[in-house]
């Protein structure tokens, strides 16, 4: 799936204007929070945030800036997961999931050295991903994807445990974001 298709799928899934009681993100349109819209120059009513503005924000902040486009060249399914998780939890959290999974799957640093879990996909993270994919072959990408989704699911459970208001969202998060 290409970047434009992923962005359109997120926008379609997130829908129009929402201001759910108990949602810490506040008012959103197309899945873009008011805080993110304002930080990116949108000054209008959130009910009228143009779809094109949302698309530009997704491309810039949730695809290009975190380097998920560079992951897509190597492992498209991983890049799609990074994008979707990054939209929901923040790109640094998504990148951290990849880094943690790569470290846990390197067989005690025998396949490649551990990398820092800093939420930024720099050269060392990309080299580790390249090496992982080379060593593990065809099935590697799907196993890495499962590890990242396991981390995502655990985080959703932790969020619900830490803030009871999040329990209202847990079922949807697990149903629509994991797997």
C-alpha positions, 0 to 999 in steps of 0.5 A: 500500500502506498503512502497516499492510500494509507493516508486516505484509509486513516482519514476514512477510518477516523472520519469527520469531526469528533469531540468525544467526552473523555478523549484526552486528544480533544476535538479532532477532524479526520483524526487530526487533533486541534493541537496538531492542526494549530501547530501546523498553521490551521486557525479555522474551526476544527469542524471545517478542517479541509481533508487536504490539510489533514492529508498534508499533515499526515504526510509531513508529520507521520510519514516523512519526518519520522523516516517511515518512507525509508522503512517502506523501501525495505519492509512495506508492511512494517512501514504501514504499521509504523504509520498507523501506530504513529498516527494513533500513539505518536511517531516516536512511540511507533519507532520505539516499538520497532527498535525494541522489537529489533533488539529483542529479535537479534539473538543476543546481538549475534545477528547485529548490535543492539540499537538505542531505543530513542524513537528516531529511525537513524542509520543504525536503526535502518542498518539493524532492520536491513540485517534482520531482514537479510538474516531472517528472510521471507518470514522475518517481516511478518514476525517483526510485525507481530512483535510490534503489534504485541507491544502496541497491544500491551501499551493500549492495555496499560493506558486503560489500566492507568486511566479508567476513562480510556477503558471506553476506547480499549475495545476499539483500539484493539479491534481497529489498530492491532492485527 
